[in-house]
Amino acid sequence: MIWFDNQKPDPGALTQMGAASMPGHIGIEFTAVGDNWLAARMPVDARTHQPFGRLHGGASVALAETVASVGATMTLDPATSVAVGMEINANHIRPAMSGFVTAVATAESIGRTTQVWTIRITDDADKLVCLSRITLAVIVVG
């Protein structure tokens, strides 16, 4: 298990952590945590649409970075470190018009100064909407 102090994070607490910032404004809700992954969902609605009624690519990237950066931070001692995005890419595979999309972020490499995570975003029919990879920097806080 990759989580700090071998304690799986609570999805409800992760959701609350972002309630007053971008994740809360676009409706991101953490739903599940595994040994080396975590999942969150986001509504596909007026908050996350582009002008033509489809999920905005930027909203997919915001979901991907949120899930992975929160996951990476949960592997670290919160008294000393957090993880922040350095580079992200996203391949937008198919559109989503409504419902929810779910992102599952999986740790690929957890280093002392950087982490790499892969994020798969699927629609309500479990079809791939976006595939993303992010490199995160581990930075010292306090």
The first five atom37 places (N, CA, C, CB, O) and aatype in JSON, in Angstrom:
{
  "aatype": [12, 9, 17, 13, 3, 2, 5, 11, 14, 3, 14, 7, 0, 10, 16, 5, 12, 7, 0, 0, 15, 12, 14, 7, 8, 9, 7, 9, 6, 13, 16, 0, 19, 7, 3, 2, 17, 10, 0, 0, 1, 12, 14, 19, 3, 0, 1, 16, 8, 5, 14, 13, 7, 1, 10, 8, 7, 7, 0, 15, 19, 0, 10, 0, 6, 16, 19, 0, 15, 19, 7, 0, 16, 12, 16, 10, 3, 14, 0, 16, 15, 19, 0, 19, 7, 12, 6, 9, 2, 0, 2, 8, 9, 1, 14, 0, 12, 15, 7, 13, 19, 16, 0, 19, 0, 16, 0, 6, 15, 9, 7, 1, 16, 16, 5, 19, 17, 16, 9, 1, 9, 16, 3, 3, 0, 3, 11, 10, 19, 4, 10, 15, 1, 9, 16, 10, 0, 19, 9, 19, 19, 7],
  "atom_mask": [
    [1, 1, 1, 1, 1],
    [1, 1, 1, 1, 1],
    [1, 1, 1, 1, 1],
    [1, 1, 1, 1, 1],
    [1, 1, 1, 1, 1],
    [1, 1, 1, 1, 1],
    [1, 1, 1, 1, 1],
    [1, 1, 1, 1, 1],
    [1, 1, 1, 1, 1],
    [1, 1, 1, 1, 1],
    [1, 1, 1, 1, 1],
    [1, 1, 1, 0, 1],
    [1, 1, 1, 1, 1],
    [1, 1, 1, 1, 1],
    [1, 1, 1, 1, 1],
    [1, 1, 1, 1, 1],
    [1, 1, 1, 1, 1],
    [1, 1, 1, 0, 1],
    [1, 1, 1, 1, 1],
    [1, 1, 1, 1, 1],
    [1, 1, 1, 1, 1],
    [1, 1, 1, 1, 1],
    [1, 1, 1, 1, 1],
    [1, 1, 1, 0, 1],
    [1, 1, 1, 1, 1],
    [1, 1, 1, 1, 1],
    [1, 1, 1, 0, 1],
    [1, 1, 1, 1, 1],
    [1, 1, 1, 1, 1],
    [1, 1, 1, 1, 1],
    [1, 1, 1, 1, 1],
    [1, 1, 1, 1, 1],
    [1, 1, 1, 1, 1],
    [1, 1, 1, 0, 1],
    [1, 1, 1, 1, 1],
    [1, 1, 1, 1, 1],
    [1, 1, 1, 1, 1],
    [1, 1, 1, 1, 1],
    [1, 1, 1, 1, 1],
    [1, 1, 1, 1, 1],
    [1, 1, 1, 1, 1],
    [1, 1, 1, 1, 1],
    [1, 1, 1, 1, 1],
    [1, 1, 1, 1, 1],
    [1, 1, 1, 1, 1],
    [1, 1, 1, 1, 1],
    [1, 1, 1, 1, 1],
    [1, 1, 1, 1, 1],
    [1, 1, 1, 1, 1],
    [1, 1, 1, 1, 1],
    [1, 1, 1, 1, 1],
    [1, 1, 1, 1, 1],
    [1, 1, 1, 0, 1],
    [1, 1, 1, 1, 1],
    [1, 1, 1, 1, 1],
    [1, 1, 1, 1, 1],
    [1, 1, 1, 0, 1],
    [1, 1, 1, 0, 1],
    [1, 1, 1, 1, 1],
    [1, 1, 1, 1, 1],
    [1, 1, 1, 1, 1],
    [1, 1, 1, 1, 1],
    [1, 1, 1, 1, 1],
    [1, 1, 1, 1, 1],
    [1, 1, 1, 1, 1],
    [1, 1, 1, 1, 1],
    [1, 1, 1, 1, 1],
    [1, 1, 1, 1, 1],
    [1, 1, 1, 1, 1],
    [1, 1, 1, 1, 1],
    [1, 1, 1, 0, 1],
    [1, 1, 1, 1, 1],
    [1, 1, 1, 1, 1],
    [1, 1, 1, 1, 1],
    [1, 1, 1, 1, 1],
    [1, 1, 1, 1, 1],
    [1, 1, 1, 1, 1],
    [1, 1, 1, 1, 1],
    [1, 1, 1, 1, 1],
    [1, 1, 1, 1, 1],
    [1, 1, 1, 1, 1],
    [1, 1, 1, 1, 1],
    [1, 1, 1, 1, 1],
    [1, 1, 1, 1, 1],
    [1, 1, 1, 0, 1],
    [1, 1, 1, 1, 1],
    [1, 1, 1, 1, 1],
    [1, 1, 1, 1, 1],
    [1, 1, 1, 1, 1],
    [1, 1, 1, 1, 1],
    [1, 1, 1, 1, 1],
    [1, 1, 1, 1, 1],
    [1, 1, 1, 1, 1],
    [1, 1, 1, 1, 1],
    [1, 1, 1, 1, 1],
    [1, 1, 1, 1, 1],
    [1, 1, 1, 1, 1],
    [1, 1, 1, 1, 1],
    [1, 1, 1, 0, 1],
    [1, 1, 1, 1, 1],
    [1, 1, 1, 1, 1],
    [1, 1, 1, 1, 1],
    [1, 1, 1, 1, 1],
    [1, 1, 1, 1, 1],
    [1, 1, 1, 1, 1],
    [1, 1, 1, 1, 1],
    [1, 1, 1, 1, 1],
    [1, 1, 1, 1, 1],
    [1, 1, 1, 1, 1],
    [1, 1, 1, 1, 1],
    [1, 1, 1, 0, 1],
    [1, 1, 1, 1, 1],
    [1, 1, 1, 1, 1],
    [1, 1, 1, 1, 1],
    [1, 1, 1, 1, 1],
    [1, 1, 1, 1, 1],
    [1, 1, 1, 1, 1],
    [1, 1, 1, 1, 1],
    [1, 1, 1, 1, 1],
    [1, 1, 1, 1, 1],
    [1, 1, 1, 1, 1],
    [1, 1, 1, 1, 1],
    [1, 1, 1, 1, 1],
    [1, 1, 1, 1, 1],
    [1, 1, 1, 1, 1],
    [1, 1, 1, 1, 1],
    [1, 1, 1, 1, 1],
    [1, 1, 1, 1, 1],
    [1, 1, 1, 1, 1],
    [1, 1, 1, 1, 1],
    [1, 1, 1, 1, 1],
    [1, 1, 1, 1, 1],
    [1, 1, 1, 1, 1],
    [1, 1, 1, 1, 1],
    [1, 1, 1, 1, 1],
    [1, 1, 1, 1, 1],
    [1, 1, 1, 1, 1],
    [1, 1, 1, 1, 1],
    [1, 1, 1, 1, 1],
    [1, 1, 1, 1, 1],
    [1, 1, 1, 1, 1],
    [1, 1, 1, 0, 1]
  ],
  "atom_positions": [
    [[0.84, -1.17, 0.0], [0.0, 0.0, 0.0], [0.89, 1.24, 0.0], [-0.96, 0.0, 1.22], [1.93, 1.27, 0.66]],
    [[0.48, 2.27, -0.75], [1.31, 3.46, -0.95], [0.98, 4.62, -0.01], [1.19, 3.92, -2.36], [1.74, 5.59, 0.04]],
    [[-0.1, 4.54, 0.71], [-0.59, 5.7, 1.47], [0.25, 5.96, 2.71], [-2.05, 5.48, 1.88], [0.77, 5.04, 3.33]],
    [[0.38, 7.24, 3.06], [1.16, 7.66, 4.21], [0.66, 6.94, 5.46], [1.09, 9.19, 4.4], [-0.55, 6.85, 5.69]],
    [[1.58, 6.42, 6.26], [1.28, 5.66, 7.47], [0.38, 4.44, 7.22], [0.62, 6.56, 8.49], [-0.3, 3.97, 8.13]],
    [[0.38, 3.93, 5.97], [-0.46, 2.78, 5.58], [-1.93, 2.97, 5.91], [0.05, 1.53, 6.27], [-2.63, 2.0, 6.21]],
    [[-2.4, 4.21, 5.85], [-3.81, 4.53, 6.11], [-4.47, 4.97, 4.81], [-3.94, 5.63, 7.21], [-4.11, 6.0, 4.24]],
    [[-5.45, 4.19, 4.34], [-6.18, 4.6, 3.15], [-6.95, 5.89, 3.45], [-7.15, 3.48, 2.67], [-7.62, 5.98, 4.48]],
    [[-6.85, 6.87, 2.57], [-7.6, 8.11, 2.78], [-9.11, 7.87, 2.7], [-7.18, 9.16, 1.74], [-9.57, 6.95, 2.03]],
    [[-9.86, 8.71, 3.39], [-11.33, 8.65, 3.36], [-11.84, 9.49, 2.19], [-11.93, 9.17, 4.72], [-11.56, 10.68, 2.13]],
    [[-12.59, 8.89, 1.25], [-13.08, 9.66, 0.1], [-13.9, 10.89, 0.5], [-13.91, 8.77, -0.78], [-13.79, 11.93, -0.15]],
    [[-14.71, 10.78, 1.53], [-15.5, 11.93, 1.96], [-14.63, 13.08, 2.43], [0.0, 0.0, 0.0], [-14.91, 14.24, 2.13]],
    [[-13.57, 12.77, 3.16], [-12.65, 13.8, 3.63], [-11.91, 14.44, 2.46], [-11.65, 13.22, 4.64], [-11.65, 15.64, 2.46]],
    [[-11.56, 13.63, 1.45], [-10.88, 14.18, 0.27], [-11.81, 15.13, -0.49], [-10.42, 13.04, -0.66], [-11.37, 16.17, -0.97]],
    [[-13.09, 14.78, -0.58], [-14.06, 15.64, -1.24], [-14.17, 16.96, -0.48], [-15.43, 14.95, -1.32], [-14.17, 18.03, -1.1]],
    [[-14.27, 16.9, 0.83], [-14.39, 18.1, 1.66], [-13.17, 19.0, 1.54], [-14.6, 17.71, 3.13], [-13.29, 20.22, 1.58]],
    [[-12.0, 18.41, 1.38], [-10.76, 19.17, 1.27], [-10.83, 20.17, 0.11], [-9.58, 18.23, 1.09], [-10.28, 21.27, 0.22]],
    [[-11.49, 19.81, -0.97], [-11.57, 20.69, -2.14], [-12.88, 21.42, -2.3], [0.0, 0.0, 0.0], [-13.12, 22.03, -3.34]],
    [[-13.74, 21.37, -1.29], [-15.09, 21.92, -1.42], [-15.12, 23.41, -1.74], [-15.85, 21.67, -0.15], [-16.01, 23.86, -2.48]],
    [[-14.18, 24.18, -1.22], [-14.21, 25.63, -1.41], [-13.29, 26.1, -2.54], [-13.82, 26.33, -0.13], [-13.09, 27.3, -2.72]],
    [[-12.73, 25.16, -3.3], [-11.84, 25.52, -4.4], [-12.35, 24.89, -5.7], [-10.38, 25.05, -4.1], [-13.48, 24.4, -5.74]],
    [[-11.54, 24.91, -6.74], [-12.0, 24.44, -8.04], [-12.7, 23.08, -8.01], [-10.84, 24.38, -8.98], [-13.76, 22.94, -8.61]],
    [[-12.14, 22.06, -7.34], [-12.84, 20.77, -7.35], [-14.29, 20.86, -6.87], [-12.09, 19.79, -6.48], [-15.17, 20.23, -7.44]],
    [[-14.53, 21.64, -5.84], [-15.9, 21.81, -5.35], [-16.78, 22.56, -6.33], [0.0, 0.0, 0.0], [-17.95, 22.23, -6.5]],
    [[-16.22, 23.58, -6.97], [-17.01, 24.39, -7.9], [-17.45, 23.61, -9.13], [-16.2, 25.6, -8.34], [-18.51, 23.9, -9.7]],
    [[-16.66, 22.62, -9.55], [-17.05, 21.84, -10.73], [-17.64, 20.48, -10.34], [-15.85, 21.63, -11.65], [-17.91, 19.64, -11.2]],
    [[-17.83, 20.27, -9.04], [-18.57, 19.09, -8.58], [-17.78, 17.81, -8.44], [0.0, 0.0, 0.0], [-18.37, 16.73, -8.48]],
    [[-16.47, 17.88, -8.28], [-15.67, 16.66, -8.13], [-15.92, 16.04, -6.77], [-14.16, 16.97, -8.31], [-15.89, 16.71, -5.74]],
    [[-16.18, 14.74, -6.78], [-16.46, 13.97, -5.57], [-15.62, 12.7, -5.58], [-17.98, 13.62, -5.47], [-15.69, 11.91, -6.52]],
    [[-14.81, 12.51, -4.54], [-14.01, 11.28, -4.44], [-14.93, 10.14, -4.03], [-12.84, 11.45, -3.41], [-15.81, 10.3, -3.19]],
    [[-14.7, 8.97, -4.66], [-15.64, 7.86, -4.48], [-15.02, 6.58, -3.93], [-16.28, 7.56, -5.77], [-15.72, 5.8, -3.29]],
    [[-13.73, 6.35, -4.17], [-13.13, 5.07, -3.75], [-11.62, 5.21, -3.69], [-13.53, 3.93, -4.72], [-11.02, 6.05, -4.36]],
    [[-11.01, 4.35, -2.85], [-9.56, 4.31, -2.7], [-9.12, 2.86, -2.66], [-9.09, 5.08, -1.41], [-9.71, 2.05, -1.94]],
    [[-8.09, 2.52, -3.43], [-7.51, 1.18, -3.41], [-6.11, 1.22, -2.84], [0.0, 0.0, 0.0], [-5.72, 2.21, -2.22]],
    [[-5.36, 0.16, -3.03], [-3.99, 0.11, -2.5], [-3.04, 1.08, -3.17], [-3.45, -1.28, -2.64], [-2.14, 1.61, -2.51]],
    [[-3.21, 1.33, -4.48], [-2.33, 2.25, -5.2], [-3.09, 3.14, -6.18], [-1.27, 1.46, -5.94], [-2.51, 3.64, -7.15]],
    [[-4.37, 3.35, -5.93], [-5.2, 4.16, -6.81], [-6.3, 4.85, -6.01], [-5.83, 3.28, -7.93], [-6.61, 4.47, -4.88]],
    [[-6.88, 5.89, -6.62], [-8.09, 6.47, -6.07], [-8.96, 6.94, -7.21], [-7.77, 7.64, -5.11], [-8.49, 7.17, -8.33]],
    [[-10.26, 7.09, -6.91], [-11.25, 7.43, -7.93], [-12.09, 8.61, -7.48], [-12.14, 6.23, -8.25], [-12.36, 8.8, -6.29]],
    [[-12.51, 9.39, -8.47], [-13.43, 10.5, -8.23], [-14.32, 10.63, -9.45], [-12.66, 11.83, -7.93], [-13.97, 10.2, -10.55]],
    [[-15.48, 11.24, -9.24], [-16.37, 11.48, -10.37], [-16.69, 12.97, -10.45], [-17.67, 10.64, -10.24], [-16.54, 13.71, -9.48]],
    [[-17.13, 13.37, -11.64], [-17.47, 14.76, -11.91], [-18.7, 14.79, -12.8], [-16.27, 15.52, -12.57], [-18.79, 14.0, -13.75]],
    [[-19.65, 15.69, -12.52], [-20.81, 15.77, -13.4], [-20.45, 16.36, -14.75], [-21.9, 16.6, -12.74], [-19.57, 17.2, -14.87]],
    [[-21.15, 15.89, -15.77], [-21.05, 16.48, -17.1], [-22.31, 17.32, -17.25], [-20.92, 15.37, -18.25], [-23.37, 16.81, -17.6]],
    [[-22.18, 18.62, -16.98], [-23.32, 19.53, -16.99], [-22.85, 20.92, -17.39], [-24.02, 19.56, -15.6], [-21.73, 21.06, -17.9]],
    [[-23.66, 21.93, -17.17], [-23.33, 23.29, -17.6], [-22.0, 23.77, -17.03], [-24.43, 24.25, -17.19], [-21.32, 24.58, -17.67]],
    [[-21.6, 23.29, -15.85], [-20.34, 23.71, -15.25], [-19.13, 23.17, -16.0], [-20.27, 23.27, -13.81], [-18.06, 23.79, -15.97]],
    [[-19.28, 22.03, -16.67], [-18.14, 21.34, -17.27], [-18.26, 21.19, -18.8], [-17.99, 19.98, -16.65], [-17.4, 20.58, -19.43]],
    [[-19.33, 21.75, -19.39], [-19.52, 21.69, -20.84], [-18.69, 22.76, -21.54], [-21.0, 21.85, -21.19], [-18.38, 23.8, -20.97]],
    [[-18.33, 22.48, -22.79], [-17.88, 23.52, -23.7], [-19.12, 24.08, -24.4], [-16.81, 22.97, -24.74], [-20.21, 23.53, -24.22]],
    [[-19.01, 25.13, -25.2], [-20.21, 25.77, -25.78], [-21.09, 24.87, -26.65], [-19.79, 26.93, -26.58], [-22.23, 25.23, -26.93]],
    [[-20.58, 23.72, -27.08], [-21.33, 22.85, -27.98], [-21.98, 21.67, -27.25], [-20.43, 22.33, -29.07], [-22.42, 20.71, -27.88]],
    [[-22.04, 21.75, -25.91], [-22.77, 20.75, -25.14], [-22.0, 19.49, -24.81], [0.0, 0.0, 0.0], [-22.58, 18.52, -24.32]],
    [[-20.71, 19.48, -25.07], [-19.88, 18.32, -24.76], [-18.98, 18.64, -23.57], [-19.02, 17.9, -26.0], [-18.75, 19.81, -23.26]],
    [[-18.47, 17.6, -22.91], [-17.52, 17.78, -21.83], [-16.3, 18.56, -22.34], [-17.09, 16.42, -21.24], [-15.69, 18.18, -23.33]],
    [[-15.97, 19.62, -21.66], [-14.82, 20.46, -22.02], [-13.53, 19.7, -21.72], [-14.85, 21.81, -21.24], [-13.39, 19.11, -20.65]],
    [[-12.6, 19.71, -22.65], [-11.32, 19.03, -22.44], [-10.6, 19.56, -21.21], [0.0, 0.0, 0.0], [-9.93, 18.8, -20.51]],
    [[-10.72, 20.84, -20.95], [-10.09, 21.42, -19.77], [-10.69, 20.9, -18.48], [0.0, 0.0, 0.0], [-10.0, 20.78, -17.47]],
    [[-11.99, 20.59, -18.5], [-12.63, 20.0, -17.32], [-12.09, 18.59, -17.08], [-14.17, 19.97, -17.48], [-11.88, 18.19, -15.94]],
    [[-11.87, 17.85, -18.15], [-11.27, 16.51, -18.0], [-9.88, 16.62, -17.4], [-11.2, 15.79, -19.36], [-9.52, 15.84, -16.52]],
    [[-9.1, 17.59, -17.86], [-7.75, 17.78, -17.33], [-7.8, 18.22, -15.87], [-6.97, 18.8, -18.18], [-6.99, 17.78, -15.07]],
    [[-8.75, 19.1, -15.52], [-8.9, 19.52, -14.12], [-9.23, 18.32, -13.24], [-10.0, 20.6, -13.99], [-8.7, 18.19, -12.14]],
    [[-10.11, 17.44, -13.71], [-10.44, 16.22, -12.96], [-9.21, 15.34, -12.82], [-11.59, 15.44, -13.65], [-8.9, 14.86, -11.73]],
    [[-8.5, 15.12, -13.93], [-7.31, 14.26, -13.89], [-6.27, 14.8, -12.92], [-6.7, 14.13, -15.3], [-5.74, 14.05, -12.1]],
    [[-5.96, 16.1, -13.01], [-4.94, 16.66, -12.13], [-5.39, 16.65, -10.68], [-4.6, 18.09, -12.55], [-4.58, 16.42, -9.79]],
    [[-6.66, 16.89, -10.43], [-7.16, 16.87, -9.06], [-7.0, 15.49, -8.44], [-8.64, 17.29, -9.02], [-6.46, 15.37, -7.34]],
    [[-7.45, 14.47, -9.13], [-7.4, 13.12, -8.57], [-5.95, 12.68, -8.35], [-8.13, 12.12, -9.49], [-5.63, 12.12, -7.3]],
    [[-5.09, 12.92, -9.32], [-3.7, 12.48, -9.19], [-2.93, 13.3, -8.14], [-2.99, 12.57, -10.53], [-2.16, 12.73, -7.37]],
    [[-3.13, 14.61, -8.11], [-2.37, 15.41, -7.15], [-2.83, 15.15, -5.72], [-2.5, 16.9, -7.47], [-2.01, 15.15, -4.8]],
    [[-4.12, 14.92, -5.54], [-4.6, 14.54, -4.2], [-4.04, 13.17, -3.83], [-6.15, 14.54, -4.15], [-3.58, 12.97, -2.71]],
    [[-4.09, 12.23, -4.77], [-3.53, 10.91, -4.51], [-2.06, 10.97, -4.15], [0.0, 0.0, 0.0], [-1.63, 10.35, -3.18]],
    [[-1.29, 11.72, -4.91], [0.13, 11.85, -4.63], [0.37, 12.47, -3.27], [0.82, 12.68, -5.72], [1.24, 12.03, -2.53]],
    [[-0.39, 13.49, -2.94], [-0.23, 14.14, -1.64], [-0.56, 13.19, -0.5], [-1.12, 15.39, -1.56], [0.04, 13.29, 0.58]],
    [[-1.5, 12.28, -0.71], [-1.88, 11.33, 0.35], [-0.8, 10.27, 0.6], [-3.19, 10.65, -0.02], [-0.9, 9.5, 1.56]],
    [[0.22, 10.23, -0.25], [1.34, 9.3, 0.0], [2.42, 9.96, 0.85], [1.95, 8.83, -1.34], [3.38, 9.3, 1.26]],
    [[2.27, 11.24, 1.11], [3.31, 12.04, 1.77], [2.92, 12.41, 3.2], [3.59, 13.31, 0.97], [1.74, 12.39, 3.55]],
    [[3.92, 12.74, 4.01], [3.68, 13.24, 5.35], [3.09, 14.65, 5.22], [5.0, 13.24, 6.21], [3.78, 15.55, 4.75]],
    [[1.83, 14.86, 5.64], [1.19, 16.16, 5.44], [1.85, 17.29, 6.23], [-0.26, 16.08, 5.83], [1.62, 18.46, 5.93]],
    [[2.64, 16.97, 7.21], [3.34, 18.01, 7.99], [4.54, 18.57, 7.24], [3.8, 17.44, 9.32], [5.04, 19.64, 7.59]],
    [[4.99, 17.86, 6.21], [6.22, 18.3, 5.55], [6.11, 18.49, 4.04], [7.3, 17.32, 5.82], [6.89, 19.26, 3.47]],
    [[5.16, 17.84, 3.36], [5.19, 17.83, 1.89], [3.79, 17.82, 1.27], [5.96, 16.65, 1.4], [2.83, 17.36, 1.88]],
    [[3.72, 18.32, 0.06], [2.56, 18.17, -0.81], [3.07, 17.89, -2.22], [1.63, 19.45, -0.78], [4.25, 18.09, -2.51]],
    [[2.18, 17.43, -3.08], [2.53, 17.19, -4.48], [1.76, 18.17, -5.36], [2.21, 15.72, -4.9], [0.57, 18.4, -5.16]],
    [[2.46, 18.76, -6.32], [1.84, 19.7, -7.25], [2.22, 19.32, -8.68], [2.29, 21.16, -6.94], [3.3, 18.77, -8.93]],
    [[1.32, 19.6, -9.6], [1.54, 19.23, -10.99], [2.7, 19.97, -11.62], [0.0, 0.0, 0.0], [2.85, 21.18, -11.45]],
    [[3.52, 19.22, -12.38], [4.62, 19.8, -13.17], [4.29, 19.75, -14.66], [5.95, 19.05, -12.89], [4.55, 20.7, -15.41]],
    [[3.71, 18.62, -15.08], [3.4, 18.42, -16.5], [2.25, 17.44, -16.58], [4.65, 17.9, -17.3], [2.21, 16.44, -15.86]],
    [[1.3, 17.74, -17.47], [0.17, 16.82, -17.67], [-0.13, 16.75, -19.16], [-1.1, 17.29, -16.86], [-0.01, 17.75, -19.88]],
    [[-0.51, 15.57, -19.61], [-1.0, 15.45, -20.98], [-2.31, 14.71, -20.94], [0.04, 14.72, -21.9], [-2.62, 14.0, -19.98]],
    [[-3.09, 14.88, -21.99], [-4.41, 14.24, -22.05], [-4.76, 13.93, -23.49], [-5.49, 15.13, -21.4], [-4.63, 14.77, -24.38]],
    [[-5.21, 12.7, -23.7], [-5.76, 12.31, -24.99], [-7.26, 12.2, -24.81], [-5.14, 10.95, -25.49], [-7.75, 11.37, -24.05]],
    [[-8.0, 13.05, -25.53], [-9.46, 13.06, -25.46], [-9.97, 12.06, -26.5], [-10.05, 14.51, -25.71], [-9.85, 12.28, -27.7]],
    [[-10.54, 10.97, -26.02], [-10.88, 9.83, -26.89], [-12.29, 9.93, -27.45], [-10.74, 8.53, -26.11], [-12.48, 9.76, -28.66]],
    [[-13.27, 10.21, -26.6], [-14.66, 10.3, -27.05], [-15.39, 11.34, -26.23], [-15.38, 8.92, -26.95], [-14.99, 11.63, -25.1]],
    [[-16.47, 11.92, -26.77], [-17.19, 12.94, -26.03], [-18.09, 12.35, -24.95], [-18.01, 13.79, -26.98], [-18.49, 11.18, -25.01]],
    [[-18.4, 13.18, -23.99], [-19.44, 12.87, -23.01], [-20.38, 14.07, -23.01], [-18.84, 12.59, -21.55], [-19.92, 15.22, -23.06]],
    [[-21.67, 13.83, -22.96], [-22.66, 14.91, -23.05], [-23.38, 15.17, -21.73], [-23.67, 14.59, -24.13], [-23.78, 16.3, -21.44]],
    [[-23.55, 14.11, -20.93], [-24.33, 14.24, -19.69], [-23.91, 13.13, -18.73], [-25.87, 14.18, -19.98], [-23.04, 12.32, -19.04]],
    [[-24.54, 13.12, -17.58], [-24.23, 12.09, -16.59], [-22.99, 12.45, -15.8], [0.0, 0.0, 0.0], [-22.81, 13.6, -15.41]],
    [[-22.14, 11.46, -15.57], [-20.9, 11.65, -14.83], [-19.75, 11.03, -15.6], [-21.0, 11.04, -13.42], [-19.95, 10.1, -16.39]],
    [[-18.56, 11.54, -15.37], [-17.34, 10.86, -15.78], [-16.6, 10.49, -14.49], [-16.46, 11.75, -16.74], [-16.63, 11.22, -13.5]],
    [[-15.93, 9.35, -14.54], [-15.19, 8.85, -13.38], [-13.72, 8.72, -13.75], [-15.74, 7.5, -12.9], [-13.36, 8.14, -14.77]],
    [[-12.88, 9.28, -12.89], [-11.43, 9.21, -13.08], [-10.83, 8.25, -12.07], [-10.78, 10.61, -12.95], [-11.12, 8.33, -10.87]],
    [[-10.0, 7.35, -12.55], [-9.23, 6.47, -11.68], [-7.76, 6.8, -11.91], [-9.54, 4.94, -11.96], [-7.23, 6.6, -13.0]],
    [[-7.11, 7.29, -10.86], [-5.69, 7.65, -10.92], [-4.88, 6.55, -10.26], [-5.43, 9.02, -10.24], [-5.16, 6.16, -9.13]],
    [[-3.89, 6.05, -10.97], [-3.04, 4.97, -10.48], [-1.59, 5.44, -10.44], [-3.18, 3.71, -11.38], [-1.08, 6.02, -11.4]],
    [[-0.94, 5.17, -9.31], [0.46, 5.54, -9.16], [1.32, 4.65, -10.04], [0.9, 5.44, -7.69], [1.2, 3.42, -10.0]],
    [[2.19, 5.26, -10.83], [3.13, 4.52, -11.66], [4.53, 4.53, -11.04], [3.18, 5.12, -13.08], [5.24, 3.53, -11.08]],
    [[4.9, 5.69, -10.46], [6.22, 5.85, -9.85], [6.11, 6.85, -8.71], [7.28, 6.31, -10.9], [5.64, 7.97, -8.89]],
    [[6.55, 6.42, -7.52], [6.53, 7.31, -6.36], [7.97, 7.5, -5.91], [5.63, 6.74, -5.21], [8.55, 6.64, -5.25]],
    [[8.53, 8.65, -6.28], [9.89, 8.96, -5.91], [9.96, 9.97, -4.78], [0.0, 0.0, 0.0], [8.94, 10.45, -4.29]],
    [[11.15, 10.28, -4.39], [11.37, 11.23, -3.29], [11.02, 12.65, -3.71], [12.81, 11.17, -2.81], [10.52, 13.43, -2.9]],
    [[11.29, 13.01, -4.99], [11.07, 14.38, -5.45], [10.01, 14.5, -6.54], [12.36, 14.96, -5.94], [9.5, 15.59, -6.79]],
    [[9.69, 13.39, -7.2], [8.64, 13.41, -8.23], [7.81, 12.14, -8.16], [9.26, 13.57, -9.64], [8.25, 11.11, -7.66]],
    [[6.58, 12.26, -8.68], [5.7, 11.1, -8.83], [5.08, 11.16, -10.22], [4.6, 11.08, -7.72], [4.92, 12.23, -10.79]],
    [[4.74, 9.98, -10.76], [4.05, 9.88, -12.05], [2.8, 9.05, -11.83], [4.97, 9.25, -13.15], [2.85, 7.97, -11.24]],
    [[1.66, 9.57, -12.31], [0.37, 8.88, -12.19], [-0.3, 8.83, -13.56], [-0.55, 9.6, -11.14], [-0.14, 9.75, -14.37]],
    [[-1.05, 7.76, -13.81], [-1.88, 7.62, -15.0], [-3.33, 7.73, -14.58], [-1.61, 6.26, -15.74], [-3.74, 7.18, -13.56]],
    [[-4.12, 8.47, -15.38], [-5.52, 8.69, -15.05], [-6.38, 8.26, -16.24], [-5.79, 10.17, -14.69], [-6.19, 8.73, -17.36]],
    [[-7.32, 7.35, -15.97], [-8.3, 6.92, -16.97], [-9.65, 7.52, -16.6], [-8.4, 5.34, -17.05], [-10.14, 7.32, -15.49]],
    [[-10.23, 8.26, -17.53], [-11.55, 8.87, -17.31], [-12.55, 8.14, -18.21], [-11.54, 10.42, -17.6], [-12.37, 8.07, -19.42]],
    [[-13.6, 7.61, -17.6], [-14.63, 6.86, -18.32], [-16.0, 7.5, -18.1], [-14.64, 5.38, -17.88], [-16.21, 8.25, -17.15]],
    [[-16.92, 7.18, -19.0], [-18.29, 7.69, -18.88], [-19.16, 6.69, -18.13], [-18.89, 7.98, -20.26], [-18.67, 5.68, -17.62]],
    [[-20.45, 6.98, -18.05], [-21.37, 6.11, -17.32], [-21.48, 4.71, -17.91], [-22.74, 6.74, -17.27], [-21.87, 3.77, -17.21]],
    [[-21.13, 4.56, -19.19], [-21.15, 3.24, -19.84], [-19.78, 2.57, -19.74], [-21.56, 3.38, -21.32], [-19.55, 1.56, -20.4]],
    [[-18.88, 3.13, -18.94], [-17.52, 2.62, -18.74], [-16.68, 2.68, -20.01], [-17.58, 1.19, -18.22], [-15.74, 1.89, -20.18]],
    [[-17.02, 3.61, -20.92], [-16.22, 3.8, -22.13], [-15.18, 4.89, -21.88], [-17.12, 4.18, -23.34], [-15.45, 5.87, -21.19]],
    [[-13.99, 4.69, -22.43], [-12.89, 5.61, -22.21], [-13.17, 6.97, -22.87], [-11.58, 5.02, -22.75], [-13.42, 7.04, -24.07]],
    [[-13.13, 8.02, -22.07], [-13.34, 9.39, -22.53], [-11.99, 10.1, -22.67], [-14.26, 10.15, -21.56], [-11.78, 10.84, -23.63]],
    [[-11.1, 9.88, -21.72], [-9.82, 10.59, -21.71], [-8.77, 9.72, -21.02], [-9.94, 11.96, -21.0], [-9.06, 9.05, -20.04]],
    [[-7.57, 9.75, -21.55], [-6.43, 9.07, -20.94], [-5.37, 10.13, -20.69], [-5.88, 7.9, -21.85], [-4.97, 10.85, -21.6]],
    [[-4.91, 10.22, -19.45], [-4.01, 11.3, -19.06], [-2.85, 10.74, -18.24], [-4.76, 12.38, -18.27], [-2.97, 9.7, -17.6]],
    [[-1.74, 11.44, -18.28], [-0.58, 11.13, -17.43], [-0.04, 12.44, -16.88], [0.53, 10.34, -18.23], [0.04, 13.45, -17.58]],
    [[0.34, 12.4, -15.61], [0.84, 13.59, -14.94], [2.13, 13.29, -14.19], [-0.21, 14.15, -13.99], [2.28, 12.22, -13.6]],
    [[3.04, 14.25, -14.23], [4.24, 14.23, -13.39], [4.05, 15.3, -12.32], [5.56, 14.48, -14.24], [3.71, 16.44, -12.63]],
    [[4.26, 14.91, -11.07], [4.07, 15.82, -9.95], [5.38, 16.04, -9.22], [3.01, 15.27, -8.99], [6.2, 15.14, -9.1]],
    [[5.56, 17.26, -8.75], [6.72, 17.59, -7.93], [6.32, 17.45, -6.46], [7.25, 19.04, -8.24], [5.23, 17.87, -6.06]],
    [[7.2, 16.87, -5.67], [7.0, 16.81, -4.23], [7.71, 18.04, -3.66], [7.56, 15.46, -3.6], [8.92, 18.2, -3.81]],
    [[6.92, 18.91, -3.01], [7.51, 20.14, -2.47], [7.35, 20.18, -0.96], [6.86, 21.37, -3.11], [6.43, 19.59, -0.4]],
    [[8.26, 20.89, -0.32], [8.26, 21.04, 1.12], [7.33, 22.17, 1.51], [9.7, 21.3, 1.65], [7.34, 23.23, 0.88]],
    [[6.52, 21.96, 2.55], [5.62, 23.0, 3.05], [6.04, 23.41, 4.45], [4.16, 22.51, 3.05], [6.8, 22.72, 5.13]],
    [[5.52, 24.55, 4.87], [5.71, 24.98, 6.25], [6.99, 25.61, 6.45], [0.0, 0.0, 0.0], [7.3, 26.02, 7.57]]
  ]
}
